[in-house]
Amino acid sequence: MKYIELTIRTTSEASELVADILWNYTEGGVAVSDYADVIALQRGETGVFWDYLDESLQNVSSEALVKAFLEPSREGDIPLIMRDIYACRDRAAGEIDFGTLEETRREIDGDDWIDIWKKHFRPIHLGCIVVVPEWIRYEKKEGEEVVLLDSNMAFGTGEHETTAMCVSLMQEYLRRGDTVLDVGCGSGILGISAAKLGAERCFLTDIDPVAVASAAHNAQKNGVGEKLTIVKSDLTEGAKFSADLILANITAEILVRLAPAIPSHLKGGGTVILSGIIEDRRATVKEAFAAVGLGLVREVRKGEWYAFVLKGGA
């Protein structure tokens, strides 16, 4: 079968957001080619060391290529894809550099593409949570909780630093029997992980209907559908839910907009875990949440991203 290979030229920091949008339009796969990954390998940051690297690759670049593989019948969706990417760029204006967003396309022979693409995915270990693509057979080990994710995922696979930090921090602050609110749930990975870790009830929101559908599908696949309520909502709009733990893995600009609503949904002494924050926005996010009475108790960094843990009053 033939495929249309659509390539978007963007930056490392925006590559996951662009990939998330592309996922909404294809089941044929999305791939990210990030120059920064090569440099990380060369520097030994991934635990793998290369003793040789061509000198032409020594200079760090922030460029990344995001590729989607579309069935030919969906080539007409490309203007819609670019519309969504530009809208995402505009929402993050001044916060995330999306690069040129140059678009190229070509026809390829894709008979074996999906199988080749799937071979690049492996289980991701985040503490006791193991995120496993649904097509991989994985034998759960003692003490582990497996989270299965559909191949056609919304944003949130566990690979991105912000998701990984949220899952790891949640394991330290979640108590069995807690209620959890996940704002901007994407694939549902955080809410599903919370349920697997012993949360009693989880309320998930996302403004994207594709994310809502994906989270609902993944919740059922993981056998936690009865514990999760998943709704299409702009942040906490319309939510009648108070939580012991609130999670929000979204951009800093949106976190600032979210801050005033948090106290009305956080139980006394509750915990808030935030991520999606870059260096230049750290102070802004801290100030927004301090203004509504939430104190910073911990700050974690992974790559270019930060996560905050905040506490409310008793």
Secondary structure, DSSP 8 states (H G I E B T S, - for coil): -EEEEEEEEEETTTHHHHHHHHHTT-SS-EEEEEHHHHHHHHTTTTS---S---GGG-S---EEEEEEEE-GGGGGGHHHHHHHHHHHHHHTTTTS--TT-EEEEEEEE-TTHHHHHHHT---EEETTEEEEETTS-----TT-EEEEE-SS--S--S-SHHHHHHHHHHHHH--TT-EEEEES-TTSHHHHHHHHTT-SEEEEEES-HHHHHHHHHHHHHTT-GGGEEEEE-STTTT----EEEEEEES-HHHHHHHGGGSGGGEEEEEEEEEEEEEGGGHHHHHHHHHTTT-EEEEEEEETTEEEEEEE---
